[in-house]
Amino acid sequence: MAEYKTLPNYEFIRDGLYIVFNGYGVYKTNVEKEIAALDKYDPFIQRVDKPAAKPKTAAKPKK
């Protein structure tokens, strides 16, 4: 779940998406296409949650 914050009642109309932020300027989504589009507009639209870190695979030492 990604959570974004900007101006209250902001309407994001780009790339075939229509996203409306609530009265507090908050929008939550699980849709990858929306997340990718909103991440491009930082710092105006700020992501306030911390994206889940992808687990790193530990490299095994060569013998």
Phi, psi and omega in degrees: 000127177252139179236131183237155179223137177203206180294145177301139177061023180292137178250120179260111182234093181204156174053034179075012180251146174231106184238131179243123176281152183284185183296343177262358181082024184248142175219133179240141182206156172245357186280119184299323180296319178292318180299314181297319181291316182290328179296334180291338187257025173287135017264356181296316174252113186259136174274121186260346175269166177263121179301142179298129180286135178283132181295135179270138178275128180286128180283132179278134179295141179282145180256000000 
